[in-house]
Amino acid sequence: MAFKKKVKIYFDQGDPARITFHGQHSIIVQRVMEEYISFIGIPWADWFENEDLFMPVVKLNNEYKKPLFPGKEYFVELHIVHIGTSSLGFTYKILTLKEEVCCIVEAVYVCVDRVHFKSKPLPKKWVSLLKDNRS
């Protein structure tokens, strides 16, 4: 089952056409991912303030189906599509409250050593939690 979160689009996320600026979609799904990481039991500080590693986005793809409008609420579904040795792939679906797809965002994250900026294996505890909560 997917991790699903209701989000609201705010005025400042819109553009002059009164639709959500395309760059905001990445921010919306990033916030949902941060909540998901905490939800499955990985402390926020372990993931985002880790002194040994970090998890940059190395690939991001947005497929737009329908616009998002400031002042409206939407659902975001997070699906894990890949758990590799050092990488994670997530797909996010941004949906209307009637479950119509507005946007599909695909993101790949890679575990990187903070000192050498080289990929490194994901922590085993994280892999276990991610697999146990895979959607």
OpenMM code with the backbone's topology and positions (N, CA, C; nanometers):
from openmm import Vec3, app, unit

residues = "MET ALA PHE LYS LYS LYS VAL LYS ILE TYR PHE ASP GLN GLY ASP PRO ALA ARG ILE THR PHE HIS GLY GLN HIS SER ILE ILE VAL GLN ARG VAL MET GLU GLU TYR ILE SER PHE ILE GLY ILE PRO TRP ALA ASP TRP PHE GLU ASN GLU ASP LEU PHE MET PRO VAL VAL LYS LEU ASN ASN GLU TYR LYS LYS PRO LEU PHE PRO GLY LYS GLU TYR PHE VAL GLU LEU HIS ILE VAL HIS ILE GLY THR SER SER LEU GLY PHE THR TYR LYS ILE LEU THR LEU LYS GLU GLU VAL CYS CYS ILE VAL GLU ALA VAL TYR VAL CYS VAL ASP ARG VAL HIS PHE LYS SER LYS PRO LEU PRO LYS LYS TRP VAL SER LEU LEU LYS ASP ASN ARG SER".split()
positions = [
    Vec3(0.0840, -0.1185, 0.0000),
    Vec3(0.0000, 0.0000, 0.0000),
    Vec3(0.0882, 0.1246, 0.0000),
    Vec3(0.0489, 0.2236, -0.0744),
    Vec3(0.1257, 0.3474, -0.0861),
    Vec3(0.1116, 0.4321, 0.0403),
    Vec3(0.2135, 0.5104, 0.0658),
    Vec3(0.2052, 0.6138, 0.1685),
    Vec3(0.1312, 0.7300, 0.1035),
    Vec3(0.0243, 0.7760, 0.1679),
    Vec3(-0.0616, 0.8787, 0.1087),
    Vec3(-0.0779, 0.9938, 0.2062),
    Vec3(-0.0591, 1.1139, 0.1561),
    Vec3(-0.0639, 1.2337, 0.2398),
    Vec3(-0.1458, 1.3410, 0.1685),
    Vec3(-0.2334, 1.4076, 0.2421),
    Vec3(-0.3079, 1.5204, 0.1866),
    Vec3(-0.2224, 1.6460, 0.2008),
    Vec3(-0.2158, 1.7250, 0.0945),
    Vec3(-0.1387, 1.8492, 0.0950),
    Vec3(-0.2268, 1.9621, 0.0436),
    Vec3(-0.1921, 2.0821, 0.0841),
    Vec3(-0.2602, 2.2015, 0.0352),
    Vec3(-0.1620, 2.2814, -0.0477),
    Vec3(-0.2101, 2.3351, -0.1578),
    Vec3(-0.1293, 2.4219, -0.2421),
    Vec3(-0.1558, 2.5660, -0.1971),
    Vec3(-0.0483, 2.6383, -0.1695),
    Vec3(-0.0597, 2.7740, -0.1175),
    Vec3(-0.0441, 2.8783, -0.2278),
    Vec3(-0.0904, 2.9974, -0.1988),
    Vec3(-0.0874, 3.1090, -0.2937),
    Vec3(0.0520, 3.1310, -0.3514),
    Vec3(0.1543, 3.1259, -0.2642),
    Vec3(0.2904, 3.1544, -0.3099),
    Vec3(0.3476, 3.0443, -0.3993),
    Vec3(0.2772, 2.9329, -0.4136),
    Vec3(0.3230, 2.8256, -0.5006),
    Vec3(0.2710, 2.8411, -0.6441),
    Vec3(0.1879, 2.9428, -0.6653),
    Vec3(0.1305, 2.9650, -0.7965),
    Vec3(0.2133, 3.0606, -0.8806),
    Vec3(0.1781, 3.0659, -1.0083),
    Vec3(0.2440, 3.1583, -1.1003),
    Vec3(0.1397, 3.2585, -1.1504),
    Vec3(0.1781, 3.3500, -1.2397),
    Vec3(0.0809, 3.4498, -1.2876),
    Vec3(-0.0427, 3.3898, -1.3542),
    Vec3(-0.0346, 3.2668, -1.4020),
    Vec3(-0.1507, 3.2012, -1.4620),
    Vec3(-0.2438, 3.1404, -1.3577),
    Vec3(-0.2085, 3.1566, -1.2303),
    Vec3(-0.2859, 3.1045, -1.1169),
    Vec3(-0.2890, 2.9514, -1.1130),
    Vec3(-0.1797, 2.8909, -1.1585),
    Vec3(-0.1601, 2.7475, -1.1419),
    Vec3(-0.0265, 2.7288, -1.0709),
    Vec3(-0.0054, 2.6108, -1.0171),
    Vec3(0.1171, 2.5849, -0.9424),
    Vec3(0.2369, 2.5860, -1.0363),
    Vec3(0.3361, 2.6653, -0.9999),
    Vec3(0.4612, 2.6744, -1.0751),
    Vec3(0.5264, 2.5366, -1.0786),
    Vec3(0.5766, 2.4951, -1.1942),
    Vec3(0.6281, 2.3589, -1.2116),
    Vec3(0.7386, 2.3235, -1.1122),
    Vec3(0.8198, 2.4182, -1.0708),
    Vec3(0.9262, 2.3897, -0.9747),
    Vec3(0.8746, 2.3528, -0.8369),
    Vec3(0.7519, 2.3860, -0.8064),
    Vec3(0.6935, 2.3558, -0.6763),
    Vec3(0.6613, 2.2072, -0.6605),
    Vec3(0.6406, 2.1364, -0.7693),
    Vec3(0.6069, 1.9939, -0.7592),
    Vec3(0.7173, 1.9166, -0.6868),
    Vec3(0.8420, 1.9531, -0.7138),
    Vec3(0.9544, 1.8865, -0.6466),
    Vec3(0.9532, 1.9152, -0.4972),
    Vec3(0.9191, 2.0363, -0.4595),
    Vec3(0.9118, 2.0730, -0.3172),
    Vec3(0.7983, 1.9971, -0.2498),
    Vec3(0.6856, 1.9881, -0.3163),
    Vec3(0.5694, 1.9180, -0.2596),
    Vec3(0.6045, 1.7720, -0.2310),
    Vec3(0.6644, 1.7033, -0.3282),
    Vec3(0.6940, 1.5607, -0.3069),
    Vec3(0.8091, 1.5421, -0.2082),
    Vec3(0.9036, 1.6339, -0.2050),
    Vec3(1.0131, 1.6253, -0.1072),
    Vec3(0.9579, 1.6296, 0.0353),
    Vec3(0.8621, 1.7168, 0.0598),
    Vec3(0.8025, 1.7251, 0.1934),
    Vec3(0.7307, 1.5959, 0.2300),
    Vec3(0.6626, 1.5359, 0.1339),
    Vec3(0.5952, 1.4087, 0.1600),
    Vec3(0.6989, 1.2997, 0.1885),
    Vec3(0.8091, 1.2994, 0.1137),
    Vec3(0.9149, 1.2010, 0.1378),
    Vec3(0.9714, 1.2165, 0.2784),
    Vec3(0.9923, 1.3407, 0.3227),
    Vec3(1.0447, 1.3628, 0.4576),
    Vec3(0.9498, 1.3073, 0.5631),
    Vec3(0.8202, 1.3238, 0.5430),
    Vec3(0.7231, 1.2683, 0.6381),
    Vec3(0.7231, 1.1156, 0.6330),
    Vec3(0.7386, 1.0609, 0.5145),
    Vec3(0.7424, 0.9156, 0.4993),
    Vec3(0.8627, 0.8556, 0.5729),
    Vec3(0.9788, 0.9160, 0.5566),
    Vec3(1.0999, 0.8654, 0.6213),
    Vec3(1.0800, 0.8591, 0.7728),
    Vec3(1.0241, 0.9644, 0.8305),
    Vec3(0.9959, 0.9632, 0.9747),
    Vec3(0.8894, 0.8598, 1.0094),
    Vec3(0.7864, 0.8498, 0.9258),
    Vec3(0.6756, 0.7569, 0.9492),
    Vec3(0.7237, 0.6120, 0.9581),
    Vec3(0.8205, 0.5731, 0.8727),
    Vec3(0.8662, 0.4334, 0.8740),
    Vec3(0.9687, 0.4061, 0.9834),
    Vec3(1.0111, 0.5100, 1.0550),
    Vec3(1.0990, 0.4873, 1.1694),
    Vec3(1.2432, 0.5302, 1.1533),
    Vec3(1.2753, 0.5981, 1.0446),
    Vec3(1.4104, 0.6524, 1.0300),
    Vec3(1.4064, 0.7950, 1.0846),
    Vec3(1.4783, 0.8220, 1.1934),
    Vec3(1.4753, 0.9578, 1.2485),
    Vec3(1.5202, 1.0609, 1.1446),
    Vec3(1.4513, 1.1721, 1.1419),
    Vec3(1.4807, 1.2800, 1.0466),
    Vec3(1.6285, 1.3158, 1.0501),
    Vec3(1.6840, 1.3285, 1.1708),
    Vec3(1.8252, 1.3672, 1.1851),
    Vec3(1.9188, 1.2619, 1.1250),
    Vec3(1.8830, 1.1329, 1.1334),
    Vec3(1.9678, 1.0277, 1.0758),
    Vec3(1.9766, 1.0398, 0.9239),
    Vec3(1.8681, 1.0796, 0.8613),
    Vec3(1.8637, 1.0895, 0.7152),
    Vec3(1.9192, 1.2231, 0.6659),
    Vec3(1.8750, 1.3321, 0.7285),
    Vec3(1.9036, 1.4651, 0.6752),
    Vec3(2.0198, 1.5378, 0.7425),
    Vec3(2.0616, 1.4929, 0.8587),
    Vec3(2.1734, 1.5573, 0.9281),
    Vec3(2.2854, 1.4581, 0.9573),
    Vec3(2.2903, 1.3532, 0.8811),
    Vec3(2.3887, 1.2472, 0.8998),
    Vec3(2.5282, 1.3009, 0.8689),
    Vec3(2.6220, 1.2779, 0.9577),
    Vec3(2.7576, 1.3303, 0.9386),
    Vec3(2.8410, 1.2458, 0.8423),
    Vec3(2.7967, 1.1229, 0.8128),
    Vec3(2.8734, 1.0337, 0.7267),
    Vec3(2.8227, 1.0278, 0.5824),
    Vec3(2.6955, 1.0539, 0.5623),
    Vec3(2.6381, 1.0371, 0.4292),
    Vec3(2.5286, 1.1387, 0.4038),
    Vec3(2.4944, 1.1516, 0.2776),
    Vec3(2.3761, 1.2284, 0.2414),
    Vec3(2.3114, 1.1631, 0.1209),
    Vec3(2.1889, 1.2042, 0.0903),
    Vec3(2.1060, 1.1374, -0.0109),
    Vec3(2.0600, 1.2376, -0.1175),
    Vec3(2.1489, 1.2787, -0.2069),
    Vec3(2.1062, 1.3736, -0.3094),
    Vec3(2.0158, 1.3093, -0.4146),
    Vec3(1.9325, 1.3918, -0.4738),
    Vec3(1.8523, 1.3498, -0.5877),
    Vec3(1.9437, 1.3521, -0.7099),
    Vec3(1.9513, 1.2408, -0.7810),
    Vec3(2.0368, 1.2338, -0.8998),
    Vec3(1.9555, 1.2260, -1.0294),
    Vec3(1.8266, 1.2027, -1.0149),
    Vec3(1.7387, 1.2007, -1.1317),
    Vec3(1.6005, 1.2441, -1.0879),
    Vec3(1.5395, 1.3322, -1.1670),
    Vec3(1.4059, 1.3819, -1.1352),
    Vec3(1.3295, 1.3996, -1.2653),
    Vec3(1.2115, 1.3413, -1.2715),
    Vec3(1.1291, 1.3517, -1.3912),
    Vec3(0.9864, 1.3839, -1.3497),
    Vec3(0.9294, 1.4869, -1.4107),
    Vec3(0.7907, 1.5255, -1.3850),
    Vec3(0.7092, 1.5045, -1.5114),
    Vec3(0.5958, 1.4378, -1.4969),
    Vec3(0.5017, 1.4209, -1.6068),
    Vec3(0.3706, 1.4871, -1.5656),
    Vec3(0.3357, 1.5941, -1.6337),
    Vec3(0.2183, 1.6734, -1.5966),
    Vec3(0.0956, 1.6270, -1.6727),
    Vec3(-0.0126, 1.6062, -1.5981),
    Vec3(-0.1396, 1.5627, -1.6567),
    Vec3(-0.2466, 1.6712, -1.6452),
    Vec3(-0.2545, 1.7332, -1.5270),
    Vec3(-0.3529, 1.8384, -1.4978),
    Vec3(-0.2866, 1.9394, -1.4062),
    Vec3(-0.3258, 2.0651, -1.4143),
    Vec3(-0.2641, 2.1652, -1.3266),
    Vec3(-0.3104, 2.1518, -1.1820),
    Vec3(-0.2249, 2.1985, -1.0925),
    Vec3(-0.2598, 2.2125, -0.9512),
    Vec3(-0.2927, 2.3597, -0.9287),
    Vec3(-0.3916, 2.3852, -0.8443),
    Vec3(-0.4367, 2.5216, -0.8223),
    Vec3(-0.4170, 2.5641, -0.6767),
    Vec3(-0.3570, 2.6809, -0.6555),
    Vec3(-0.3456, 2.7324, -0.5186),
    Vec3(-0.4838, 2.7404, -0.4527),
    Vec3(-0.4853, 2.7100, -0.3228),
    Vec3(-0.6086, 2.7105, -0.2460),
    Vec3(-0.6789, 2.5762, -0.2432),
    Vec3(-0.6325, 2.4821, -0.3228),
    Vec3(-0.6946, 2.3490, -0.3296),
    Vec3(-0.6097, 2.2461, -0.2556),
    Vec3(-0.6738, 2.1362, -0.2177),
    Vec3(-0.6037, 2.0252, -0.1546),
    Vec3(-0.5910, 1.9099, -0.2537),
    Vec3(-0.4856, 1.8340, -0.2352),
    Vec3(-0.4544, 1.7205, -0.3211),
    Vec3(-0.3990, 1.6079, -0.2342),
    Vec3(-0.3961, 1.4879, -0.2898),
    Vec3(-0.3266, 1.3769, -0.2269),
    Vec3(-0.1930, 1.3584, -0.2979),
    Vec3(-0.0923, 1.3146, -0.2217),
    Vec3(0.0332, 1.2695, -0.2807),
    Vec3(0.0542, 1.1266, -0.2340),
    Vec3(0.0709, 1.0362, -0.3303),
    Vec3(0.1032, 0.8967, -0.3007),
    Vec3(0.2509, 0.8748, -0.3288),
    Vec3(0.3183, 0.8121, -0.2345),
    Vec3(0.4590, 0.7779, -0.2507),
    Vec3(0.4686, 0.6274, -0.2669),
    Vec3(0.5379, 0.5843, -0.3709),
    Vec3(0.5638, 0.4432, -0.3961),
    Vec3(0.7144, 0.4227, -0.4080),
    Vec3(0.7678, 0.3238, -0.3387),
    Vec3(0.9077, 0.2855, -0.3584),
    Vec3(0.9112, 0.1924, -0.4788),
    Vec3(0.9891, 0.2282, -0.5797),
    Vec3(0.9965, 0.1452, -0.7000),
    Vec3(1.1313, 0.0756, -0.7150),
    Vec3(1.2291, 0.1174, -0.6331),
    Vec3(1.3617, 0.0566, -0.6433),
    Vec3(1.4368, 0.0748, -0.5116),
    Vec3(1.4927, -0.0328, -0.4610),
    Vec3(1.5858, -0.0274, -0.3481),
    Vec3(1.7102, -0.1018, -0.3942),
    Vec3(1.8152, -0.0256, -0.4228),
    Vec3(1.9401, -0.0844, -0.4676),
    Vec3(2.0425, -0.0865, -0.3561),
    Vec3(2.1649, -0.1185, -0.3911),
    Vec3(2.2726, -0.1200, -0.2928),
    Vec3(2.2954, 0.0188, -0.2352),
    Vec3(2.2959, 0.1198, -0.3232),
    Vec3(2.3210, 0.2566, -0.2772),
    Vec3(2.2163, 0.3552, -0.3276),
    Vec3(2.1130, 0.3069, -0.3948),
    Vec3(2.0144, 0.3998, -0.4518),
    Vec3(1.8716, 0.3610, -0.4161),
    Vec3(1.7861, 0.4617, -0.4224),
    Vec3(1.6428, 0.4453, -0.3987),
    Vec3(1.5674, 0.5137, -0.5113),
    Vec3(1.4624, 0.4504, -0.5579),
    Vec3(1.3758, 0.5123, -0.6570),
    Vec3(1.2353, 0.5244, -0.6010),
    Vec3(1.1810, 0.6444, -0.6075),
    Vec3(1.0447, 0.6699, -0.5615),
    Vec3(0.9632, 0.7227, -0.6794),
    Vec3(0.8374, 0.6873, -0.6830),
    Vec3(0.7420, 0.7505, -0.7723),
    Vec3(0.6349, 0.8135, -0.6845),
    Vec3(0.6026, 0.9356, -0.7175),
    Vec3(0.4998, 1.0103, -0.6459),
    Vec3(0.3876, 1.0406, -0.7442),
    Vec3(0.2655, 1.0228, -0.6987),
    Vec3(0.1501, 1.0641, -0.7783),
    Vec3(0.0790, 1.1752, -0.7016),
    Vec3(0.0608, 1.2871, -0.7678),
    Vec3(-0.0178, 1.3954, -0.7100),
    Vec3(-0.1568, 1.3842, -0.7717),
    Vec3(-0.2560, 1.3686, -0.6841),
    Vec3(-0.3930, 1.3386, -0.7262),
    Vec3(-0.4917, 1.4418, -0.6737),
    Vec3(-0.5986, 1.4639, -0.7482),
    Vec3(-0.7085, 1.5434, -0.6938),
    Vec3(-0.7741, 1.4622, -0.5827),
    Vec3(-0.8602, 1.5256, -0.5066),
    Vec3(-0.9313, 1.4529, -0.4011),
    Vec3(-1.0275, 1.3493, -0.4592),
    Vec3(-1.0564, 1.3591, -0.5893),
    Vec3(-1.1378, 1.2592, -0.6587),
    Vec3(-1.0502, 1.1520, -0.7236),
    Vec3(-0.9188, 1.1513, -0.6881),
    Vec3(-0.8223, 1.0504, -0.7334),
    Vec3(-0.7831, 1.0635, -0.8806),
    Vec3(-0.7988, 1.1818, -0.9406),
    Vec3(-0.7526, 1.2054, -1.0772),
    Vec3(-0.6047, 1.2426, -1.0728),
    Vec3(-0.5247, 1.1815, -1.1594),
    Vec3(-0.3806, 1.2067, -1.1597),
    Vec3(-0.3518, 1.3439, -1.2204),
    Vec3(-0.2792, 1.4255, -1.1447),
    Vec3(-0.2366, 1.5577, -1.1927),
    Vec3(-0.0912, 1.5572, -1.2360),
    Vec3(-0.0092, 1.4825, -1.1646),
    Vec3(0.1337, 1.4832, -1.1926),
    Vec3(0.1952, 1.3534, -1.1399),
    Vec3(0.2906, 1.3014, -1.2143),
    Vec3(0.3691, 1.1870, -1.1694),
    Vec3(0.5139, 1.2329, -1.1642),
    Vec3(0.5745, 1.2169, -1.0482),
    Vec3(0.7137, 1.2572, -1.0288),
    Vec3(0.7951, 1.1321, -0.9979),
    Vec3(0.9017, 1.1125, -1.0732),
    Vec3(0.9939, 1.0022, -1.0483),
    Vec3(1.1244, 1.0613, -0.9977),
    Vec3(1.1741, 1.0061, -0.8874),
    Vec3(1.2983, 1.0571, -0.8288),
    Vec3(1.3885, 0.9409, -0.7901),
    Vec3(1.5174, 0.9589, -0.8154),
    Vec3(1.6181, 0.8615, -0.7738),
    Vec3(1.7151, 0.9334, -0.6815),
    Vec3(1.7410, 0.8708, -0.5672),
    Vec3(1.8321, 0.9235, -0.4662),
    Vec3(1.9494, 0.8267, -0.4544),
    Vec3(2.0688, 0.8796, -0.4310),
    Vec3(2.1861, 0.7945, -0.4133),
    Vec3(2.2534, 0.8275, -0.2812),
    Vec3(2.2894, 0.7241, -0.2084),
    Vec3(2.3611, 0.7389, -0.0818),
    Vec3(2.5067, 0.7733, -0.1147),
    Vec3(2.5544, 0.8860, -0.0612),
    Vec3(2.6872, 0.9367, -0.0950),
    Vec3(2.7663, 0.9639, 0.0324),
    Vec3(2.8912, 0.9263, 0.0312),
    Vec3(2.9839, 0.9547, 0.1401),
    Vec3(3.0115, 1.1050, 0.1435),
    Vec3(2.9959, 1.1659, 0.2600),
    Vec3(3.0142, 1.3113, 0.2716),
    Vec3(3.1574, 1.3568, 0.2477),
    Vec3(3.2547, 1.2739, 0.2769),
    Vec3(3.3948, 1.3134, 0.2643),
    Vec3(3.4434, 1.3008, 0.1200),
    Vec3(3.4161, 1.1869, 0.0574),
    Vec3(3.4714, 1.1585, -0.0752),
    Vec3(3.3724, 1.1793, -0.1898),
    Vec3(3.2471, 1.2049, -0.1565),
    Vec3(3.1422, 1.2244, -0.2570),
    Vec3(3.1300, 1.1056, -0.3528),
    Vec3(3.1498, 0.9864, -0.2982),
    Vec3(3.1358, 0.8616, -0.3734),
    Vec3(3.0144, 0.7863, -0.3183),
    Vec3(2.9487, 0.7102, -0.4052),
    Vec3(2.8338, 0.6334, -0.3571),
    Vec3(2.8806, 0.5303, -0.2553),
    Vec3(2.7905, 0.5020, -0.1630),
    Vec3(2.8186, 0.4022, -0.0593),
    Vec3(2.6900, 0.3266, -0.0311),
    Vec3(2.6997, 0.2081, 0.0266),
    Vec3(2.5785, 0.1301, 0.0538),
    Vec3(2.4842, 0.2022, 0.1501),
    Vec3(2.3567, 0.1852, 0.1245),
    Vec3(2.2554, 0.2356, 0.2178),
    Vec3(2.2723, 0.1649, 0.3516),
    Vec3(2.2498, 0.2345, 0.4618),
    Vec3(2.2569, 0.1669, 0.5919),
    Vec3(2.1578, 0.0497, 0.5973),
    Vec3(2.2034, -0.0633, 0.6513),
    Vec3(2.1206, -0.1849, 0.6560),
    Vec3(1.9887, -0.1628, 0.7284),
    Vec3(1.9925, -0.0840, 0.8354),
    Vec3(1.8693, -0.0565, 0.9102),
    Vec3(1.7683, 0.0165, 0.8217),
    Vec3(1.8157, 0.1101, 0.7409),
    Vec3(1.7262, 0.1822, 0.6498),
    Vec3(1.6661, 0.0875, 0.5469),
    Vec3(1.7506, 0.0018, 0.4899),
    Vec3(1.7031, -0.0919, 0.3877),
    Vec3(1.5933, -0.1804, 0.4459),
    Vec3(1.6138, -0.2284, 0.5662),
    Vec3(1.5145, -0.3125, 0.6321),
    Vec3(1.3822, -0.2371, 0.6498),
    Vec3(1.3895, -0.1142, 0.6995),
    Vec3(1.2674, -0.0340, 0.7195),
    Vec3(1.2001, -0.0008, 0.5878),
    Vec3(1.2783, 0.0315, 0.4864),
    Vec3(1.2215, 0.0619, 0.3544),
    Vec3(1.1547, -0.0611, 0.2948),
    Vec3(1.2183, -0.1771, 0.3049),
    Vec3(1.1592, -0.3002, 0.2504),
    Vec3(1.0340, -0.3387, 0.3255),
    Vec3(1.0351, -0.3221, 0.4564),
    Vec3(0.9175, -0.3556, 0.5364),
    Vec3(0.7985, -0.2659, 0.5060),
    Vec3(0.8259, -0.1460, 0.4563),
    Vec3(0.7207, -0.0488, 0.4300),
    Vec3(0.7062, -0.0174, 0.2820),
    Vec3(0.7586, -0.1047, 0.2002),
    Vec3(0.7517, -0.0856, 0.0550),
    Vec3(0.6079, -0.0904, 0.0089),
    Vec3(0.5773, -0.0008, -0.0828),
    Vec3(0.4394, 0.0030, -0.1327),
    Vec3(0.4298, -0.0545, -0.2712),
] * unit.nanometer
topology = app.Topology()
chain = topology.addChain("A")
for resn in residues:
    res = topology.addResidue(resn, chain)
    for name in ("N", "CA", "C"):
        topology.addAtom(name, app.Element.getBySymbol(name[0]), res)
